[in-house]
Amino acid sequence: MKKHNFSAGPCVLPQEVLEKSAQAVINFDDGLSLIEISHRSKAFINVMEKATALALELLGLEGKGYKALFLQGGASTQFLATALNLLESRAAYLNTGTWSDKAIKEAKLYGDVIEVASSKEANFNYIPKGYKIPSDLDYFHCTSNNTIFGTQMKEFPTIDAPLVCDMSSDIFSRTLDFTKFDLIYAGAQKNMGPAGTTLVVVKEDVLGAVSRKIPSMMDYKVHIDKGSMFNTPPVFPIYTSMLTLEWLKNLGGIAAIEKENEKKATLMYSEIDLNPLFKGFAAKEDRSKMNATFTLENDNLKDTFETMLKEAGISAVNGHRSVGGYRASMYNALPLDSVKVLVEVMSELESKA
Ligand SMILES: Cc1ncc(COP(=O)(O)O)c(C=O)c1O
């Protein structure tokens, strides 16, 4: 039985993507496996070109001065790469969770970092609002979706400085004016593919403004010049990401998946709100459409609930250790039916209690 996979990442991918990528490992190009051919072969160059073009097209950023890169080192490497490439003297960060916190820590190695606001005092259960962003910044950094805490930014500031955003856990899930952003990065392992590559979308005109020497592997300009092939790229995660982006385009793009994501989130949160056994963790207005965090009010029901989840084929709804409780991650490839099954189990628990 196919499991209902609510994992926070790496996570569920479209079945057809899994099948095509598995097939490519056996036979991709004239009897050769995807992972045993040169990354400089025509067949793989086509993959890289298609993946980068699809990323820009889906975000509505083609022909607008942006480049898409598929890099290594995870989103965590982008915490320092963004600072190395953009931070000359002063940057501002919004602290909305563990990942922002880590990004701030790395940036502090390279310059002055101002934390404009933080929700740390409330264990990051809301998105700070009404904060002031100083002028004279090299950039402003935020995290669009807080995977661990289940909060999501609904609005982004309009500022003169470049806007940098870690979109690891909600990229390609909702329509936004992506031209607002000058640099977006996202690890592949939520809405794209397996871990091992990170999408970076950067507006070229924000680069080249720092005086430091940037190590080649950290230098966006080097990766742009080399078409993400300065060194051997992770071909399998990039190929799988290309297939997922193709799947998304065929579905109707971000606007189409956004409707599905809305349905899933509405169903999930209405159960959390209506069922007296459960309590949502995140402030209602800041709830994430990707990761719903909640607790079970009566600890005595924990074993029963978890047995019921298992019997229904529901996997990975355990919460992150810093929040506890449960977390249902509802990424693009998670079918609405999986959410229906989870909600049924939750309401059955109520009838048993
Ligand atoms: C929002 C966010 N940023 C950054 C990361 C770190 O990503 P990576 O493990 O690719 O370094 C994660 C991982 O879950 C994440 O959810």
Ligand as a Chemical Component Dictionary entry (heavy atoms), coordinates in Angstrom:
data_LIG
# 
_chem_comp.id                   LIG 
_chem_comp.type                 NON-POLYMER 
_chem_comp.pdbx_formal_charge   0 
_chem_comp.three_letter_code    LIG 
# 
loop_
_chem_comp_atom.comp_id 
_chem_comp_atom.atom_id 
_chem_comp_atom.alt_atom_id 
_chem_comp_atom.type_symbol 
_chem_comp_atom.charge 
_chem_comp_atom.model_Cartn_x 
_chem_comp_atom.model_Cartn_y 
_chem_comp_atom.model_Cartn_z 
_chem_comp_atom.pdbx_ordinal 
LIG C1 C1 C 0 13.328 26.748 5.492 1  
LIG C2 C2 C 0 14.559 25.895 5.501 2  
LIG N1 N1 N 0 15.753 26.484 5.279 3  
LIG C3 C3 C 0 16.895 25.773 5.266 4  
LIG C4 C4 C 0 16.895 24.422 5.499 5  
LIG C5 C5 C 0 18.208 23.670 5.486 6  
LIG O1 O1 O 0 18.296 22.982 4.302 7  
LIG P1 P1 P 0 19.492 21.989 3.968 8  
LIG O2 O2 O 0 19.301 20.785 4.822 9  
LIG O3 O3 O 0 19.304 21.746 2.500 10 
LIG O4 O4 O 0 20.772 22.688 4.266 11 
LIG C6 C6 C 0 15.683 23.761 5.716 12 
LIG C7 C7 C 0 15.646 22.301 5.950 13 
LIG O5 O5 O 0 14.651 21.704 6.248 14 
LIG C8 C8 C 0 14.489 24.515 5.717 15 
LIG O6 O6 O 0 13.301 23.931 5.935 16 
# 
loop_
_chem_comp_bond.comp_id 
_chem_comp_bond.atom_id_1 
_chem_comp_bond.atom_id_2 
_chem_comp_bond.value_order 
_chem_comp_bond.pdbx_ordinal 
LIG C1 C2 SING 1  
LIG C2 N1 SING 2  
LIG C2 C8 DOUB 3  
LIG N1 C3 DOUB 4  
LIG C3 C4 SING 5  
LIG C4 C5 SING 6  
LIG C4 C6 DOUB 7  
LIG C5 O1 SING 8  
LIG O1 P1 SING 9  
LIG P1 O2 DOUB 10 
LIG P1 O3 SING 11 
LIG P1 O4 SING 12 
LIG C6 C7 SING 13 
LIG C6 C8 SING 14 
LIG C7 O5 DOUB 15 
LIG C8 O6 SING 16 
# 
